[in-house]
Structure formats: C-alpha cells, structure tokens
Amino acid sequence: MQEANKIEPEEDFPQESAEVQPDSVESDPETDLLESPSQEGDDFYERVEIVADQRQSPIRLDKYLIDRLAAISRNKLQITIRAGGVLVDEKPVKPNYKVRPGNRINVILTRSFDDDQKIEPQDIPLNIVYEDDDLMIINKPFGMAVHPGVGIPNGTLVNAVAWHLKDEIDRAPLGTNDYTRAGIVHRIDKDTTGLMVVAKNTETLTNLASQFFYHTIERRYWTLVWGDVEEESGTIVSNIGRNPHDRRQFMVFPDGEDGKHAVTHWRVLERFYYVTLVECRLETGRTHQIRVHMKSIGHTLFGDVRYGGNQILKGTIHSKYRQFVENNFGLLPRQALHAKVLGFTHPRTGERMRFESELPVDMQTVIDRWREYVNSRKALL
C-alpha cells in the first residue's frame, strides 16, 4: 500500500458563507432535553442538545448524560466524551466535568445501520492508500456501493472492510462480530470514485463523526459539468431534500422550508466550451449534494444518468458531434465525479492530514478527449 500524496491547502475559493453552525433547535422551557434530528451524510450520526436546568446542582457530566440518553451505555458515553463527541458550551470536556446551571451540552451520536441487516465479510480487494492503527484511507472505485441496500445485498465497501478487519474485530467500532457499521463515517455514491476515511475503533469513529458534523473535514471533488460556466467561482447555498415525485432523486427547495441546509463552494479548473471541469468543496455533506447543486445552477454533471446528464445538453446536434459525445458516454458510463481531496485532524495525534488521489482512467480519458476536441475545433477557426 502507498501513502497518498499530502499537499498544502489551497486558498482559492470564495470566502466562506456566514459561519455554518450545526442545525439549531429552540429551547423548550418545559424541558432541558432538546433533540435535534439533524444528520450529516445519510443519517450516519445525529446531534442531541441538552440545556441544563437553572436549578441544576453540580454533577459529573457522564452521570448527568447517562440519565438522559437511554440508548447509550456508560462505557460508550465515556468514550464519546473522551473522543470529543460531547461539547459543553462549545468546548470539549472530560467525563468528570461538573455540569452547571445553564450549560449547553451537544452530543454527537453515531448510528448503526439496519440492526436486522447482517454483513458478511467478503474478500474484496481494497485500494488502501494509507493505514495506521486507528483509520484507513480508501480510494473507492466506480460501481462499488458503500454498504448494502435494496438490490445490493453484498459486494460493498462494508463487506470488504469487514473482511479486512476480521482479525482485529475486537477493536472494531461496534464491538465483537458486529459488522453493521464497519467503521464507515461517510458515504460517496456508488458510481462516484475517490477518497473515503474508515475508522478502526470506536474513539476514532466518534471523533471523525464530530469533525464531519461540525464541518471541519475538507472534501474537494472534481467534476465535469455540462455548459460553459459563466463565473470563475461561486457558492451555492440551499436546502436539499428528496424529490416528492421521484424518490430516487433529490432536489433544491427554494423556499428553504423543506430539506436540509447545504453549502457547496465551486471554482472553474478548465473550460472546454461545451463542458467545464469544476472543483467543488463541500461545506456540508447531503445526499447527491454536488449533483443537485450543480444542476440547480444549470450545469448538470456530465454522464449523470439519474439527473439527465447522459443526454446531450449543450452543443449543436450534428452527426460527428453526437458520435463524439456518445463515445464519451460509453467511455464514462456514470457521473463524472471524483472525491479528489480529503483532509481531517487525526483523532489520536492531532496532526492535520490531507490526501489527494489521481483521477480515475475513465474520467481522465474523457477530459483529455474534450480538450483535444475543443483544441482541434479552435485550430480550424
């Protein structure tokens, strides 16, 4: 296995939108427990917010929480606190911290997958670009789902990770013989390629989940989109939710009353007149976020079957052009989207880590073909 190239951060995107806080909830004067069903990345984790009563006498944080969070064991709660998954007034604390009146406590809880779903470890090759005792960085290929679902009973990244970790399952994130989570912290779509981080123990899983939830993970994707994008860079802010008319799709809700808050920063990398190579940096991680956001501004991802990008959306339809584009669809039978950069703080060492992967052959080939096509057209003018 090889360690992926570590590269310096780029400061070439527009300024962040107003600071994005995790989804907030209003205080209820009748109770100190405020459940916020806000999730990041397909319901992998959730936040529970608790505001201590003004009459609360000092009590250890772990004891205070165990009386209010029935679904978590004392041991797991202590691990969660030590891993930074519990903030008191926006600061990490120790399990023996004494809760005081008015303290605002945020707990990030990781979710299991379907409890009835049994994951079979399978000897499936993994492209592991970095690994240590706490985590792995995996370069996921095209066509591999992250975990089983409807119509995908096995052959997933979870099955492969479960096999890879089977000799050290006593340290696995969900305990002995429990492969339902297998350290998965986030998803990328089945037909999207690129970097993912996988936790190898509970502390790492909890810490990374907190980093994802509070938007401190760096994720940059390269994508080829239809059309000549007018601006050089921009930020898309909108709510994204499931399309009520097609449950397989997601959509932007303009009024902001439905869906979940989503922010995507983008910049142009290269223009090919008919299509544009764009880098997107995710500030949030909603399902199909880049695919939906780019379509919402008129630039559907090239080859995206679900959102219409597998049709010729730009250019005059003449036989040679049509043949050229359809040949590209054949070379890249999926959305042109690759998770290229992944950066985070290592949960144990505190080191800031950043990895970059090369574009897969299918996507690079199509980009090269578009570059050659446009250059040949310019030469004729």
RATARA-V477712 format. One record per pair of residues at least 24 apart in sequence whose ideal C-beta (glycine too) atoms are under 6 Angstrom apart, sorted by the first residue. I is the first residue (numbers start at 1). J is the second residue. D is the distance in Angstrom with one decimal. If there is no record, write none. Layout:
i = <I & I>
j = <J & J>
d = <D & D>
This chain:
i = <1 & 3 & 4 & 4 & 4 & 5 & 6 & 7 & 13 & 13 & 13 & 14 & 14 & 17 & 17 & 17 & 20 & 20 & 20 & 22 & 22 & 25 & 27 & 33 & 40 & 40 & 40 & 41 & 41 & 41 & 42 & 42 & 44 & 45 & 45 & 45 & 46 & 47 & 47 & 48 & 49 & 50 & 51 & 52 & 52 & 52 & 52 & 54 & 54 & 56 & 58 & 59 & 60 & 61 & 61 & 61 & 62 & 64 & 79 & 79 & 80 & 83 & 83 & 83 & 84 & 84 & 85 & 85 & 108 & 108 & 108 & 110 & 110 & 112 & 112 & 113 & 119 & 119 & 119 & 119 & 120 & 121 & 121 & 121 & 122 & 122 & 123 & 124 & 126 & 134 & 134 & 134 & 135 & 135 & 135 & 135 & 136 & 137 & 137 & 138 & 139 & 139 & 140 & 142 & 142 & 142 & 145 & 146 & 158 & 161 & 171 & 173 & 173 & 173 & 185 & 186 & 188 & 191 & 191 & 192 & 193 & 193 & 194 & 194 & 194 & 195 & 195 & 195 & 195 & 204 & 207 & 211 & 215 & 217 & 218 & 219 & 220 & 220 & 220 & 220 & 221 & 221 & 221 & 221 & 222 & 222 & 222 & 223 & 223 & 223 & 223 & 224 & 224 & 224 & 224 & 225 & 225 & 225 & 225 & 225 & 226 & 226 & 226 & 226 & 226 & 226 & 227 & 227 & 228 & 228 & 229 & 229 & 229 & 232 & 233 & 234 & 235 & 236 & 236 & 237 & 240 & 240 & 250 & 250 & 250 & 252 & 260 & 262 & 262 & 264 & 272 & 272 & 273 & 274 & 274 & 275 & 275 & 301 & 301 & 301 & 302 & 303 & 303 & 303 & 303 & 303 & 304 & 328 & 331 & 331 & 331 & 332 & 332 & 336 & 338>
j = <128 & 130 & 129 & 130 & 355 & 356 & 354 & 356 & 265 & 267 & 281 & 233 & 235 & 235 & 237 & 263 & 215 & 263 & 283 & 47 & 213 & 49 & 51 & 68 & 212 & 213 & 285 & 186 & 187 & 285 & 187 & 287 & 111 & 108 & 110 & 209 & 109 & 106 & 108 & 107 & 106 & 105 & 104 & 99 & 101 & 102 & 103 & 101 & 102 & 101 & 98 & 99 & 96 & 95 & 97 & 99 & 95 & 99 & 202 & 203 & 206 & 203 & 206 & 207 & 207 & 210 & 206 & 210 & 209 & 210 & 213 & 205 & 209 & 180 & 181 & 180 & 158 & 162 & 179 & 180 & 154 & 162 & 163 & 166 & 159 & 163 & 163 & 160 & 160 & 200 & 204 & 348 & 197 & 199 & 200 & 204 & 198 & 197 & 355 & 196 & 195 & 357 & 196 & 191 & 193 & 334 & 190 & 187 & 182 & 198 & 201 & 199 & 202 & 205 & 209 & 212 & 339 & 334 & 335 & 337 & 338 & 360 & 338 & 339 & 357 & 339 & 342 & 355 & 357 & 347 & 347 & 344 & 283 & 344 & 343 & 282 & 279 & 281 & 340 & 341 & 280 & 290 & 337 & 339 & 279 & 338 & 340 & 278 & 301 & 336 & 337 & 275 & 277 & 302 & 336 & 276 & 278 & 294 & 299 & 301 & 275 & 299 & 300 & 302 & 313 & 314 & 299 & 314 & 271 & 273 & 268 & 276 & 299 & 268 & 267 & 266 & 265 & 264 & 293 & 263 & 286 & 292 & 287 & 288 & 292 & 296 & 286 & 286 & 289 & 293 & 370 & 374 & 374 & 314 & 315 & 302 & 370 & 335 & 336 & 337 & 336 & 329 & 332 & 334 & 335 & 336 & 335 & 366 & 362 & 365 & 366 & 362 & 366 & 363 & 363>
d = <4.8 & 5.0 & 4.1 & 5.7 & 3.9 & 5.4 & 5.4 & 5.2 & 4.6 & 5.9 & 5.7 & 5.4 & 5.5 & 5.7 & 5.6 & 5.6 & 5.7 & 6.0 & 5.8 & 5.7 & 6.0 & 6.0 & 5.8 & 5.8 & 5.3 & 5.2 & 5.3 & 4.4 & 5.8 & 4.3 & 5.2 & 5.6 & 6.0 & 5.6 & 4.9 & 4.4 & 5.5 & 5.9 & 5.8 & 4.7 & 5.2 & 4.5 & 5.3 & 5.3 & 5.8 & 6.0 & 4.3 & 4.7 & 5.9 & 4.8 & 4.2 & 5.3 & 5.4 & 5.9 & 4.3 & 5.6 & 4.3 & 4.6 & 5.3 & 5.8 & 5.1 & 4.5 & 3.9 & 4.3 & 5.3 & 5.3 & 4.4 & 4.9 & 5.6 & 4.7 & 5.2 & 5.9 & 5.1 & 5.2 & 5.6 & 4.6 & 5.6 & 5.5 & 3.8 & 5.7 & 5.9 & 3.9 & 3.9 & 5.1 & 4.1 & 5.5 & 5.3 & 3.8 & 5.2 & 5.6 & 4.5 & 5.3 & 5.8 & 5.5 & 5.8 & 5.4 & 4.6 & 5.8 & 5.4 & 5.1 & 5.9 & 5.1 & 5.5 & 5.9 & 5.2 & 5.8 & 4.4 & 4.7 & 4.6 & 5.7 & 4.9 & 5.6 & 5.2 & 4.3 & 5.8 & 5.9 & 5.4 & 3.8 & 6.0 & 4.6 & 4.9 & 4.8 & 4.7 & 2.7 & 5.9 & 5.0 & 4.1 & 5.8 & 5.3 & 4.7 & 3.6 & 5.6 & 5.6 & 5.0 & 3.4 & 4.5 & 5.8 & 5.0 & 5.5 & 3.8 & 4.8 & 5.8 & 5.9 & 5.4 & 5.6 & 5.1 & 4.9 & 5.5 & 5.6 & 5.7 & 4.7 & 5.4 & 5.6 & 4.3 & 3.7 & 5.5 & 5.6 & 5.3 & 4.0 & 5.6 & 5.8 & 5.9 & 5.1 & 5.9 & 4.2 & 5.2 & 5.0 & 5.1 & 6.0 & 5.6 & 5.5 & 4.5 & 5.8 & 5.3 & 3.9 & 5.9 & 5.0 & 4.7 & 4.4 & 5.2 & 4.6 & 5.5 & 5.6 & 4.5 & 5.0 & 4.5 & 5.7 & 4.5 & 5.3 & 4.5 & 4.3 & 4.7 & 5.5 & 4.7 & 4.6 & 5.6 & 5.8 & 4.5 & 5.9 & 5.9 & 4.5 & 6.0 & 5.1 & 5.8 & 5.4 & 5.3 & 3.8 & 4.9 & 5.9 & 5.6 & 5.6 & 4.8 & 4.6 & 5.4 & 5.8>
